[in-house]
Every structure is written in structure tokens, then in C-alpha cells.
Amino acid sequence: MSNSSVLGIGKSRVSAVRRRLLGWAAENLRDFPWRRRGVTPYEVLVAELLLKRTTATAAARVYPTFIERYPDVRALSMADETELSAVLQPLGLSRQRAQVITELATVLHGRGGRIPKTVRALEGLPGLGAYAARAVMTFGFGIRTAVVDGNVERILRRVFGEAVAPDVTRKAVVELAGQLLPRSRHQAFNFALIDLGAEVCKPTKPRCHVCPLRKGCDYGMGRLPHQAVSPLKQLRMGRGESLTALAAKAGVTRLTIINIEAGRTRPRPETLGKLSQALHMSLSELRAAL
């Protein structure tokens, strides 16, 4: 793939985004124990499991105790599920988390404790999705891999909004992220995108005045004719979902989605849960996007 082959975005613009984002990363990345030098693929895997449907701050409180009690796949495979649930209790949904983690540990232990080293194989493990699989690849194994969660997707759709229209698929956004990823310092670049989305390029009231990508950002410069489109509609269109298809997958009515997209109603928690599953997002990601 050439540097200018995805969505027609030129090499010079790609280089500028890399330079500005890595410069910002040098001073602004958040510090979490699973980000520190020398972490193993197992420790990154654990972090991704803890981070699902909760905040990084909450996960950071549980992580040290979890790693101390279950330092490797073998120890985790021998964990008592009730005890594991108690460790996970501060994160919420502790019983469901414990069940998934126990299933995952059993699968890995049956494979000799080895964590797979491809995105496809990681995605096939219990409790892991595309984002977590890619995170383990880049942050655990050090293999250059683009990591795209809801925050990163939002940044790319804003910065390159003229090329990344609402109907551009998530797959194309992931390809764009791969194009942007530098050959070296790819971990810092991925962390920077994640943190920028969490701290600066927020779903509502983005802090454009302190954003390192503000120069040349299509959203920040008001160049996007679709900026008034509701966040849910942007998510739906970006994944190529029609109203009818999303309603069927989520088990809600078309009118419910229409009213949410028009801002006429606030989705109930159970509706948000159904939509997050249908859109293949965590509940926290969907809440942040809306």
C-alpha cells in the first residue's frame, strides 16, 4: 500500500499528522502500569480485558492486584471464579467478567499458555474483539499494528472529514489508521491517538484550541457539510448500516433510532446496551460518542 492510496490523502498530509501527533505524545501521554517499559503480552492482554466497559482510571486500580495474584496464564487458569469475581468487583459486571476471563484462561492454558501472535487468532479468543486484538499486537508484541477504538475513529473522521464522509466504512477508517502509522514509534503514535480522543478531541465540546492536529483539521476549520449529522447517525452510516438493519440487529424500532438521531429523545440504558452490541462498540464508547 502506498502512502497516498487510502481515501486519496496525500503523503505530505500524512507526514504532518505523524509529526504533530508524536510531538504531542512526548509531553502528554497518560501513565498507566500496562503502558510501561517491559510489559509482557500477557499483561497487555489482562489490561485490555479490564478496560472493557469501564474507564482506564478504574482499570488501573484493579490491575496491580490482578497481576500480583495471577501473574501468568497458568496462574489465571487455576483461579477460583468466585475469588476472581471479587477482584473484579470494582469494575462492575464482575461475574460476567470472571466467566469470560476464566474461559479465556482455559483456552490459552490448553495451548501451552502461549498468546497468539496474529490479529485473527487473537480475535478468536473469548472476550477479545478487533480493538483488543490489535492492542495486544502493538503494545504487547511490539508489532506495528493500527489500533482503532471509538475515540480514534472520531479523530480520523474529523481531521480527514472531507475524505472520510459519514458513509465511509469503519474498515476504510482502519486502513487509514494503518496508513498513518509510522514505521518507528508506532506504539507512541497509537497511544497518542487514544489519549487525544479521550482528553482533547471529545465527542462534545472538543478542545480544538489545544489540539496538535488543529491546523489542517477539516472539523476544526468548519469544512464539513455533514457536521450537523447526529453522532449516532454518523456511527450508523460509517458502518454501512441502514435504519432498518440497525433496528433489527438491536431489537428496537426504527422510530426509536430516528428519534435518537433527531435529538428528540435520550436513549434509555437498555436501549444503549442494545445499540452498543449492534454497532460492535463497548457501552462506554457509545456513551462517549453520543
PAZAPA-4460 file (N, C-alpha, C; in steps of 0.05 Angstrom, whole numbers, plus 32768, in hexadecimal, padded with zeros to 4 digits):
% residues 290
    n_x    n_y    n_z   ca_x   ca_y   ca_z    c_x    c_y    c_z   seq   type   mol
   8011   7FE8   8000   8000   8000   8000   8012   8019   8000     1      M     A
   800D   802B   7FEE   801D   8043   7FEC   8013   8057   8002     2      S     A
   8023   806B   8007   801C   807E   801C   8004   808F   8015     3      N     A
   7FFB   808F   7FFC   7FE5   80A1   7FF4   7FCE   8091   7FE8     4      S     A
   7FCD   8077   7FEE   7FB9   8066   7FE0   7F9E   8065   7FEE     5      S     A
   7F9D   806C   8008   7F84   8069   8017   7F75   8084   8016     6      V     A
   7F5D   8083   800A   7F4B   809A   800B   7F57   80B3   7FFF     7      L     A
   7F6C   80B0   7FEF   7F77   80C7   7FE1   7F86   80DB   7FF2     8      G     A
   7F8E   80D4   800A   7F9C   80E6   801C   7FBA   80E6   8015     9      I     A
   7FC5   80FD   8010   7FE0   80FE   8006   7FF6   80F9   801B    10      G     A
   800E   80F3   8011   8025   80EC   8021   802D   8103   8034    11      K     A
   802C   811C   802A   8034   8133   803A   8022   8137   8052    12      S     A
   8008   8132   804D   7FF5   8136   8063   7FF9   811F   8078    13      R     A
   7FFE   8107   806F   8003   80F1   8081   801B   80F7   8092    14      V     A
   8031   8101   8085   8049   8107   8094   8045   811D   80A9    15      S     A
   8035   8131   80A2   802F   8146   80B5   8020   813C   80CD    16      A     A
   800D   812B   80C9   7FFE   8120   80E0   8010   810F   80F1    17      V     A
   8021   80FF   80E5   8034   80EF   80F5   8045   8101   8106    18      R     A
   8051   8114   80FA   8064   8126   8108   8056   8135   8120    19      R     A
   803F   8140   811B   8031   814F   812F   8028   813D   8146    20      R     A
   801E   8126   813F   8013   8114   8154   802A   8108   8165    21      L     A
   8040   8101   8159   8057   80F6   8168   8063   810C   8179    22      L     A
   8063   8125   8170   806D   813B   8180   805B   813F   8199    23      G     A
   8041   813D   8195   802F   813F   81AB   8032   8128   81BF    24      W     A
   8037   8110   81B4   803A   80F8   81C5   8051   80FB   81D8    25      A     A
   8067   8108   81D0   807F   810A   81E0   8079   8118   81FB    26      A     A
   8063   8128   81FD   805E   8137   8215   8043   8130   8222    27      E     A
   8032   8122   8214   8016   8121   821D   800A   8105   8221    28      N     A
   8018   80F0   821D   800C   80D5   8220   8006   80D0   823D    29      L     A
   7FEF   80C2   8242   7FE8   80BA   825D   7FFA   80A3   8265    30      R     A
   7FFD   80A0   827F   800E   808B   828A   7FFD   8076   8298    31      D     A
   7FFE   805D   828D   7FF1   8047   8299   8005   8030   829B    32      F     A
   8001   801E   82AF   8015   8009   82B3   8018   7FF6   829B    33      P     A
   8004   7FF2   828B   8006   7FE0   8274   8013   7FEE   825C    34      W     A
   801A   8008   825F   8028   8016   824A   8046   8018   824E    35      R     A
   804F   800F   8265   806B   8013   826C   807E   7FFF   825E    36      R     A
   8097   8007   825C   80AB   7FF7   824F   80AD   7FDB   825B    37      R     A
   80AE   7FC7   824A   80B3   7FAC   8253   8099   7F9C   8258    38      G     A
   8082   7FA7   8252   8069   7F98   8256   8068   7F81   8243    39      V     A
   805D   7F6B   824B   805B   7F53   823A   8040   7F52   822B    40      T     A
   803F   7F42   8216   8025   7F3F   8208   800E   7F37   821B    41      P     A
   8014   7F26   822E   8000   7F1D   8242   7FF6   7F35   8252    42      Y     A
   8008   7F47   825B   8000   7F5E   826A   7FEF   7F71   825A    43      E     A
   7FF6   7F75   8241   7FE5   7F86   822F   7FCA   7F79   822B    44      V     A
   7FCA   7F5F   8227   7FB1   7F50   8224   7F9F   7F54   823C    45      L     A
   7FAA   7F52   8254   7F9B   7F56   826C   7F8F   7F72   826D    46      V     A
   7FA0   7F86   8266   7F97   7FA2   8267   7F7F   7FA6   8254    47      A     A
   7F80   7F9A   823D   7F6A   7F9D   8229   7F51   7F90   8234    48      E     A
   7F53   7F7A   8242   7F3C   7F6D   824D   7F30   7F7F   8263    49      L     A
   7F41   7F8B   8274   7F37   7F9C   8289   7F2B   7FB6   827F    50      L     A
   7F35   7FC0   8268   7F2C   7FD9   825D   7F11   7FD8   8250    51      L     A
   7F07   7FC0   824A   7EEE   7FBE   823C   7ED7   7FC9   824E    52      K     A
   7EC8   7FDB   8243   7EB0   7FE6   8250   7EB6   7FF4   826A    53      R     A
   7ECD   8000   826C   7ED3   8010   8284   7EE8   8025   827C    54      T     A
   7EF0   8035   828F   7F04   8049   828A   7F20   803F   828F    55      T     A
   7F34   804D   8283   7F50   8045   8288   7F57   804A   82A5    56      A     A
   7F4C   805F   82B1   7F52   8064   82CD   7F48   804D   82DF    57      T     A
   7F30   8043   82DA   7F26   802D   82EA   7F37   8014   82E5    58      A     A
   7F3E   800E   82CC   7F4E   7FF7   82C6   7F69   7FF8   82D3    59      A     A
   7F74   8010   82D5   7F8F   8014   82E1   7F8F   800D   82FF    60      A     A
   7F78   8010   830C   7F76   800A   8328   7F76   7FEB   832D    61      R     A
   7F6B   7FDD   831A   7F68   7FC0   831D   7F81   7FB1   8312    62      V     A
   7F8D   7FBC   82FE   7FA3   7FAF   82EF   7FB9   7FA4   8301    63      Y     A
   7FC5   7FB4   8313   7FDC   7FAA   8323   7FD5   7F91   8333    64      P     A
   7FBD   7F91   8340   7FB5   7F7B   8350   7FB0   7F62   833E    65      T     A
   7FA4   7F67   8327   7F9F   7F51   8314   7FB9   7F44   830B    66      F     A
   7FCC   7F54   8303   7FE6   7F49   82FA   7FF5   7F3B   8310    67      I     A
   7FF3   7F46   8328   8001   7F39   833F   7FF6   7F1D   8345    68      E     A
   7FDB   7F1B   8343   7FCE   7F01   8349   7FD0   7EEE   8332    69      R     A
   7FCF   7EF8   831A   7FCF   7EE7   8302   7FE4   7EF1   82EF    70      Y     A
   7FFE   7EEB   82F5   8014   7EF6   82E5   8018   7EEA   82C9    71      P     A
   800B   7ED4   82C4   800E   7EC8   82A9   7FF5   7EB7   82A3    72      D     A
   7FF5   7EAC   828B   7FDE   7E9C   8281   7FD9   7E85   8294    73      V     A
   7FEE   7E77   829C   7FEA   7E60   82AD   7FDC   7E67   82C7    74      R     A
   7FE5   7E7C   82D4   7FD8   7E85   82ED   7FBB   7E8D   82E9    75      A     A
   7FB6   7E9A   82D3   7F9B   7EA3   82CD   7F89   7E8B   82C7    76      L     A
   7F93   7E77   82BA   7F83   7E60   82B3   7F7B   7E50   82CC    77      S     A
   7F8A   7E54   82E2   7F85   7E46   82FB   7F74   7E57   830E    78      M     A
   7F6D   7E6F   8306   7F5E   7E81   8318   7F43   7E77   831F    79      A     A
   7F3B   7E7B   8338   7F20   7E76   8340   7F0E   7E8C   8335    80      D     A
   7EF8   7E85   8328   7EE8   7E99   831A   7EDB   7EAC   832E    81      E     A
   7ED4   7EA3   8346   7EC8   7EB4   835A   7EDD   7EC9   8364    82      T     A
   7EF5   7EBF   8369   7F0B   7ED1   8371   7F11   7EE5   835B    83      E     A
   7F11   7EDC   8342   7F16   7EED   832B   7F01   7F03   8329    84      L     A
   7EE8   7EFB   832D   7ED2   7F0E   832C   7ED5   7F23   8341    85      S     A
   7EDF   7F1C   8359   7EE3   7F2F   836E   7EF9   7F43   8367    86      A     A
   7F0E   7F3A   835A   7F23   7F4C   8351   7F19   7F60   833D    87      V     A
   7F06   7F57   832C   7EFC   7F67   8316   7EE4   7F79   831F    88      L     A
   7EDB   7F75   8337   7EC3   7F83   8340   7EC3   7FA1   833C    89      Q     A
   7ED9   7FAF   8341   7ED9   7FCC   833D   7ED3   7FD5   8321    90      P     A
   7ED6   7FC3   830D   7ED1   7FCB   82F1   7EB4   7FC8   82E9    91      L     A
   7EA4   7FBA   82F9   7E89   7FB4   82F1   7E87   7F9C   82DF    92      G     A
   7E70   7F90   82DD   7E6B   7F79   82CD   7E80   7F63   82D4    93      L     A
   7E86   7F60   82ED   7E9D   7F4F   82F5   7E98   7F32   82EF    94      S     A
   7E80   7F28   82F2   7E7B   7F0C   82ED   7E7E   7F05   82CF    95      R     A
   7E73   7F17   82BE   7E76   7F13   82A1   7E94   7F15   8299    96      Q     A
   7EA2   7F28   82A5   7EBE   7F2B   829E   7ECE   7F12   82A7    97      R     A
   7EC8   7F08   82BF   7ED6   7EF1   82C9   7ED1   7ED8   82B8    98      A     A
   7EB8   7ED5   82AE   7EB2   7EBF   829D   7EC1   7EC0   8283    99      Q     A
   7EC2   7ED7   8277   7ED0   7EDA   825D   7EEE   7ED6   8261   100      V     A
   7EFA   7EE2   8276   7F16   7EDF   827B   7F1E   7EC2   8281   101      I     A
   7F0D   7EB5   8290   7F12   7E98   8296   7F12   7E88   827C   102      T     A
   7EFF   7E8D   826B   7EFD   7E7F   8251   7F16   7E84   8240   103      E     A
   7F1E   7E9D   8240   7F36   7EA5   8230   7F4F   7E97   823B   104      L     A
   7F52   7E97   8256   7F6A   7E8B   8262   7F6A   7E6D   825D   105      A     A
   7F53   7E60   825D   7F52   7E44   8257   7F5B   7E3E   823A   106      T     A
   7F52   7E4F   8228   7F5A   7E4B   820C   7F78   7E4F   8209   107      V     A
   7F83   7E64   8214   7F9F   7E69   8212   7FB0   7E54   821F   108      L     A
   7FA7   7E4B   8237   7FB6   7E36   8245   7FB7   7E1C   8234   109      H     A
   7FA1   7E17   8227   7FA0   7DFF   8215   7FB2   7E01   81FD   110      G     A
   7FBB   7E19   81F7   7FCE   7E1E   81E1   7FEA   7E22   81EC   111      R     A
   7FEF   7E18   8204   800A   7E1B   820F   8010   7E36   821B   112      G     A
   7FFC   7E46   8220   8000   7E60   822C   8009   7E75   8218   113      G     A
   800A   7E6E   81FF   8014   7E81   81EB   7FFE   7E93   81E1   114      R     A
   8004   7EAD   81E0   7FF1   7EC0   81D6   7FF5   7EC3   81B8   115      I     A
   7FE0   7EC0   81A7   7FE3   7EC2   818A   7FF0   7EDC   8181   116      P     A
   7FFD   7EDB   816A   800D   7EF2   8161   8002   7EFC   8146   117      K     A
   7FE8   7EF8   8141   7FDC   7F04   8129   7FC1   7F10   8132   118      T     A
   7FB9   7F24   8124   7F9F   7F31   812B   7F88   7F1E   8128   119      V     A
   7F88   7F0E   8113   7F72   7EFC   810F   7F70   7EE7   8125   120      R     A
   7F86   7EDC   812E   7F86   7EC8   8143   7F7E   7ED4   815E   121      A     A
   7F87   7EED   8163   7F7F   7EFA   817C   7F61   7F01   817C   122      L     A
   7F57   7F09   8165   7F3A   7F0F   8164   7F29   7EF6   8169   123      E     A
   7F34   7EDF   8165   7F26   7EC6   8169   7F25   7EBD   8186   124      G     A
   7F33   7ECC   8198   7F33   7EC5   81B4   7F1A   7ED0   81C3   125      L     A
   7F10   7EC2   81D7   7EF9   7ECC   81E6   7EFF   7EE8   81F2   126      P     A
   7EEC   7EFA   81EF   7EEF   7F14   81FB   7EFF   7F29   81EC   127      G     A
   7F0B   7F21   81D6   7F1B   7F34   81C7   7F0D   7F3C   81AC   128      L     A
   7F0F   7F55   81A5   7F05   7F5E   818C   7F1C   7F69   817B   129      G     A
   7F15   7F77   8166   7F29   7F81   8153   7F3B   7F96   8161   130      A     A
   7F30   7FA7   8171   7F41   7FBC   817E   7F55   7FAF   8191   131      Y     A
   7F4B   7F9E   81A3   7F5D   7F91   81B6   7F72   7F80   81A9   132      A     A
   7F6A   7F72   8194   7F7E   7F61   8185   7F94   7F73   817A   133      A     A
   7F8D   7F89   816F   7FA1   7F9B   8163   7FB2   7FA8   8179   134      R     A
   7FA6   7FAE   8190   7FB5   7FB9   81A6   7FCA   7FA6   81B0   135      A     A
   7FC3   7F8C   81B2   7FD7   7F78   81BB   7FED   7F76   81A7   136      V     A
   7FE7   7F78   818E   7FFC   7F76   8179   8010   7F8C   817C   137      M     A
   8007   7FA5   817D   8019   7FBC   817D   8026   7FC1   8198   138      T     A
   8016   7FC0   81AE   8020   7FC7   81C8   802D   7FAF   81D6   139      F     A
   8024   7F97   81D0   802F   7F7F   81DC   8046   7F73   81CD   140      G     A
   8042   7F6F   81B3   8057   7F62   81A3   8069   7F76   8195   141      F     A
   8061   7F8F   8195   8071   7FA3   8187   806F   7FA2   8169   142      G     A
   805A   7F95   815F   8056   7F92   8142   8046   7FAA   8137   143      I     A
   8050   7FB7   8124   8042   7FCF   8119   8026   7FC9   8110   144      R     A
   8012   7FD3   811F   7FF6   7FCD   8119   7FE6   7FE6   8121   145      T     A
   7FD4   7FEE   8110   7FC2   8005   8116   7FAD   7FFC   812A   146      A     A
   7FA8   800E   813E   7F94   8008   8152   7F7E   801D   8150   147      V     A
   7F66   8014   814B   7F50   8027   8146   7F38   8021   8159   148      V     A
   7F34   8032   816D   7F1C   8030   817D   7F0A   8047   8175   149      D     A
   7EF4   804C   8184   7EE2   8061   817D   7EEF   807C   817D   150      G     A
   7F01   8081   8190   7F0F   809B   8192   7F20   80A0   8179   151      N     A
   7F2F   808B   8171   7F41   808E   815A   7F31   8092   8140   152      V     A
   7F1B   8083   813E   7F0A   8086   8126   7EFF   80A3   8124   153      E     A
   7EF7   80AD   813B   7EEC   80C9   813B   7F01   80DD   8132   154      R     A
   7F1A   80DA   813C   7F2F   80EC   8134   7F34   80EB   8116   155      I     A
   7F36   80D4   810B   7F3C   80D1   80EE   7F25   80DB   80DD   156      L     A
   7F0C   80D7   80E6   7EF5   80E1   80D7   7EF4   8100   80D8   157      R     A
   7EFE   810B   80EE   7EFE   8128   80F0   7F15   8135   80E0   158      R     A
   7F2D   812B   80E5   7F45   8137   80D9   7F43   8134   80BA   159      V     A
   7F3B   811C   80B1   7F3A   8117   8094   7F1D   8116   808A   160      F     A
   7F0D   8128   8096   7EF0   8126   8091   7EE7   8129   8074   161      G     A
   7EF6   8139   8064   7EEF   813C   8048   7EF2   8122   8038   162      E     A
   7F06   8111   8041   7F0A   80F7   8034   7EFA   80E1   8042   163      A     A
   7EF8   80E4   805C   7EEA   80CF   806C   7ECE   80D8   8072   164      V     A
   7EBD   80D7   805E   7EA1   80DF   8061   7E92   80CB   8073   165      A     A
   7E7B   80D3   807D   7E6C   80C1   808F   7E67   80A5   8084   166      P     A
   7E65   80A2   806A   7E5F   8088   805E   7E79   8077   8059   167      D     A
   7E90   8082   8060   7EA8   8072   805D   7EA9   805D   8073   168      V     A
   7EAF   8044   806D   7EAD   802E   8080   7EC3   802F   8095   169      T     A
   7EBE   8021   80AB   7ED2   801E   80C0   7EEB   8010   80B5   170      R     A
   7EE7   7FFD   80A3   7EFE   7FEF   8097   7F11   8003   8089   171      K     A
   7F05   8016   807B   7F16   802A   806D   7F24   803C   8081   172      A     A
   7F17   8042   8098   7F23   8052   80AD   7F3B   8043   80B9   173      V     A
   7F38   8029   80BD   7F4E   8019   80C7   7F65   8018   80B3   174      V     A
   7F5F   8017   809A   7F74   8018   8085   7F82   8033   8086   175      E     A
   7F73   8048   808A   7F7F   8063   808C   7F92   8064   80A4   176      L     A
   7F89   8059   80BB   7F9A   8059   80D3   7FB4   804A   80CD   177      A     A
   7FB2   8034   80BE   7FCA   8025   80B7   7FDD   8036   80A5   178      G     A
   7FD1   8046   8093   7FE1   8057   8082   7FF0   806C   8093   179      Q     A
   7FE3   8076   80A7   7FEE   808B   80B7   8005   8081   80CA   180      L     A
   8003   8068   80D1   8015   805C   80E5   8032   805D   80DC   181      L     A
   8044   806A   80EB   8060   806C   80E3   806E   8051   80E6   182      P     A
   8084   804E   80D8   8094   8035   80DA   80A0   8031   80F5   183      R     A
   80A9   8047   8101   80B4   8046   811C   80A2   8057   812E   184      S     A
   80A4   8052   8147   8094   8060   815B   8076   805C   8157   185      R     A
   806F   8045   814C   8053   803F   8147   8043   803D   8161   186      H     A
   8050   8033   8176   8041   8031   8190   803A   804C   819A   187      Q     A
   804E   805F   819A   8048   807A   81A3   8033   8087   8193   188      A     A
   8033   8082   8179   801F   808E   8167   8003   8083   816E   189      F     A
   8001   8069   8172   7FE7   805E   8179   7FDD   8068   8194   190      N     A
   7FEF   806A   81A8   7FE7   8075   81C2   7FDE   8092   81BF   191      F     A
   7FEC   80A1   81AE   7FE5   80BD   81AA   7FC9   80C0   819F   192      A     A
   7FC2   80B0   818B   7FA7   80B2   8180   7F92   80AB   8195   193      L     A
   7F97   8096   81A4   7F84   808D   81B9   7F81   80A4   81CE   194      I     A
   7F97   80AF   81D7   7F96   80C3   81EC   7F8B   80DE   81E1   195      D     A
   7F91   80E4   81C9   7F86   80FD   81BD   7F68   80FB   81BC   196      L     A
   7F5D   80E4   81B4   7F40   80E1   81B3   7F33   80E2   81CF   197      G     A
   7F41   80D8   81E3   7F36   80D8   81FE   7F38   80F3   820B   198      A     A
   7F4D   8102   8206   7F52   811B   8215   7F4D   8134   8205   199      E     A
   7F4F   8134   81EB   7F4D   814C   81DB   7F37   814C   81C6   200      V     A
   7F38   8138   81B4   7F25   8137   819E   7F0C   8127   81A8   201      C     A
   7EFE   8133   81BB   7EE7   8126   81C8   7ECF   8127   81B6   202      K     A
   7EBB   8115   81BB   7EA3   8114   81AB   7E94   812F   81AA   203      P     A
   7E92   813B   81C2   7E85   8155   81C4   7E99   8168   81D0   204      T     A
   7E98   8181   81C8   7EA9   8196   81D2   7EC7   818E   81CF   205      K     A
   7ED0   8187   81B7   7EEC   8180   81B4   7EFE   8198   81B9   206      P     A
   7F15   8194   81C4   7F27   81A9   81CB   7F3A   81AF   81B4   207      R     A
   7F2E   81B9   819F   7F3D   81BE   8186   7F55   81D1   8189   208      C     A
   7F52   81E3   819C   7F67   81F8   819F   7F81   81EC   81AA   209      H     A
   7F80   81D4   81B6   7F99   81C8   81C0   7FA0   81AF   81B0   210      V     A
   7F93   81AA   819B   7F97   8191   818B   7FAF   8194   8178   211      C     A
   7FC2   8182   8179   7FD9   8183   8167   7FD2   8180   814A   212      P     A
   7FBA   8176   8144   7FB2   8171   8128   7F9F   8187   811E   213      L     A
   7F9C   819D   812E   7F88   81B1   8126   7F8F   81BE   810B   214      R     A
   7FA8   81C1   8106   7FB0   81CC   80EC   7FAB   81B8   80D6   215      K     A
   7F99   81BD   80C5   7F92   81AB   80AF   7F7C   8197   80B6   216      G     A
   7F70   819A   80CE   7F5A   8188   80D5   7F40   8192   80C8   217      C     A
   7F34   8181   80B8   7F1C   8188   80A9   7F05   8190   80BC   218      D     A
   7F02   8182   80D3   7EED   8188   80E6   7EF3   81A3   80F3   219      Y     A
   7F0B   81A6   80FD   7F12   81BE   810B   7F10   81D7   80FA   220      G     A
   7F14   81D4   80E0   7F13   81EB   80CE   7EF7   81EE   80C2   221      M     A
   7EE4   81DE   80CB   7EC8   81E2   80C2   7EC4   81DB   80A5   222      G     A
   7ED3   81C8   809A   7ED1   81C2   807E   7EBE   81AB   8078   223      R     A
   7EB1   81A0   808C   7EA1   8188   8088   7E83   818E   8085   224      L     A
   7E78   8189   806E   7E5B   818F   806A   7E4A   817D   807B   225      P     A
   7E55   8166   8084   7E45   8153   8094   7E49   8155   80B2   226      H     A
   7E56   816B   80BB   7E5C   816E   80D7   7E43   816E   80E9   227      Q     A
   7E2C   8175   80DD   7E14   8176   80ED   7E07   815B   80F1   228      A     A
   7E11   8147   80E3   7E06   812C   80E5   7E0A   8122   8101   229      V     A
   7DF6   8115   810C   7DF7   810B   8128   7E0D   80F6   812B   230      S     A
   7E19   80F4   8143   7E2E   80E0   8147   7E25   80C4   8140   231      P     A
   7E0D   80BC   8149   7E03   80A1   8144   7E00   809C   8126   232      L     A
   7DF7   80B0   8117   7DF4   80AD   80FA   7E0F   80AA   80ED   233      K     A
   7E23   80B9   80F7   7E3D   80B6   80EC   7E49   809A   80F1   234      Q     A
   7E44   8090   8109   7E4D   8075   810F   7E3F   8060   80FD   235      L     A
   7E25   8063   80FB   7E15   8050   80EA   7E1E   8051   80CD   236      R     A
   7E21   8069   80C2   7E28   806B   80A6   7E45   8062   80A2   237      M     A
   7E56   8068   80B5   7E72   8060   80B3   7E75   8042   80B2   238      G     A
   7E62   8034   80BE   7E63   8016   80BD   7E52   800B   80A7   239      R     A
   7E47   801C   8096   7E37   8013   8080   7E1C   8007   8088   240      G     A
   7E11   8010   809F   7DF8   8005   80AA   7DE1   8017   80A2   241      E     A
   7DCC   800B   8096   7DB4   801A   8092   7DA4   801B   80AB   242      S     A
   7D90   802D   80AC   7D7E   802E   80C4   7D72   8013   80CA   243      L     A
   7D68   8007   80B4   7D5A   7FED   80B8   7D6D   7FD7   80C2   244      T     A
   7D85   7FD7   80B7   7D99   7FC2   80BF   7DA1   7FC6   80DD   245      A     A
   7DA7   7FDF   80E4   7DAF   7FE4   8100   7D99   7FDE   8113   246      L     A
   7D80   7FE6   810C   7D69   7FE0   811E   7D66   7FC2   8122   247      A     A
   7D69   7FB3   810D   7D66   7F96   810F   7D7C   7F89   8120   248      A     A
   7D95   7F92   811C   7DAB   7F87   812C   7DA9   7F8E   8149   249      K     A
   7D9F   7FA7   814F   7D9E   7FB0   816A   7D84   7FA7   8178   250      A     A
   7D70   7F9F   8168   7D57   7F97   8174   7D47   7FAF   817E   251      G     A
   7D49   7FC5   8170   7D39   7FDD   8176   7D2A   7FE6   815D   252      V     A
   7D19   7FF9   815F   7D0A   8002   8148   7D19   8017   8138   253      T     A
   7D12   8019   811F   7D1F   802E   810E   7D19   8049   811A   254      R     A
   7D00   804D   8124   7CF9   8067   812F   7D0A   806E   8147   255      L     A
   7D12   805B   8157   7D24   8060   816D   7D3E   806C   8164   256      T     A
   7D4A   8060   814F   7D63   8069   8145   7D60   8085   8138   257      I     A
   7D4A   8088   8129   7D45   80A3   811C   7D43   80B8   8131   258      I     A
   7D35   80B3   8147   7D32   80C7   815C   7D4C   80CD   816A   259      N     A
   7D5D   80B8   816E   7D77   80BD   817B   7D88   80CD   8169   260      I     A
   7D89   80C6   814F   7D9A   80D5   813C   7D91   80F2   8139   261      E     A
   7D76   80F7   813C   7D6C   8112   8139   7D6E   8122   8153   262      A     A
   7D77   8115   8168   7D7A   8123   8181   7D60   8127   8190   263      G     A
   7D4B   8118   8188   7D31   811C   8194   7D2E   810B   81AE   264      R     A
   7D40   80F9   81B2   7D3E   80E8   81CA   7D5A   80DF   81D2   265      T     A
   7D5D   80DA   81EC   7D76   80D0   81F7   7D73   80B2   81FA   266      R     A
   7D86   80A2   81EF   7D83   8085   81F0   7D85   807B   820D   267      P     A
   7D73   8068   8214   7D74   805B   822E   7D8C   8049   8230   268      R     A
   7D95   8043   8248   7DAD   8031   824B   7DAB   8017   823D   269      P     A
   7D93   800A   823E   7D90   7FF1   8230   7D92   7FF4   8211   270      E     A
   7D88   800B   8208   7D8A   8010   81EB   7DA7   8015   81E3   271      T     A
   7DB5   8024   81F3   7DD2   8028   81EE   7DE1   800D   81ED   272      L     A
   7DDA   7FFC   8200   7DE7   7FE1   8200   7DE2   7FD2   81E6   273      G     A
   7DCA   7FD2   81DD   7DC3   7FC4   81C4   7DD2   7FD0   81AC   274      K     A
   7DD2   7FEB   81AB   7DDF   7FF9   8195   7DFD   7FF4   8195   275      L     A
   7E0A   7FF4   81AD   7E27   7FF0   81AE   7E2E   7FD4   81A4   276      S     A
   7E1E   7FC0   81AA   7E23   7FA5   81A0   7E1F   7FA4   8182   277      Q     A
   7E0A   7FB1   8178   7E05   7FB0   815B   7E1A   7FBF   814B   278      A     A
   7E26   7FD3   8157   7E3B   7FE3   814A   7E57   7FD9   8150   279      L     A
   7E59   7FC3   815F   7E73   7FB7   8166   7E85   7FCB   8175   280      H     A
   7E79   7FD9   8188   7E87   7FEC   8198   7E82   7FE5   81B6   281      M     A
   7E94   7FEE   81C7   7E8F   7FEB   81E3   7E7B   8000   81EB   282      S     A
   7E6D   7FFB   8201   7E59   800E   820A   7E65   8029   8211   283      L     A
   7E7D   8029   821C   7E8B   8042   8223   7E92   8052   820A   284      S     A
   7E9B   8044   81F5   7EA1   8051   81DC   7E89   805E   81D0   285      E     A
   7E72   8050   81D0   7E5A   805B   81C4   7E50   8073   81D4   286      L     A
   7E52   8071   81EF   7E4A   8088   81FF   7E5B   80A0   81FA   287      R     A
   7E75   809B   81F7   7E88   80B1   81F1   7E82   80BE   81D6   288      A     A
   7E7B   80AD   81C2   7E75   80B7   81A7   7E5C   80C8   81A6   289      A     A
   7E48   80C1   81B7   7E2F   80CF   81B7   7E2F   80E7   81C9   290      L     A
***
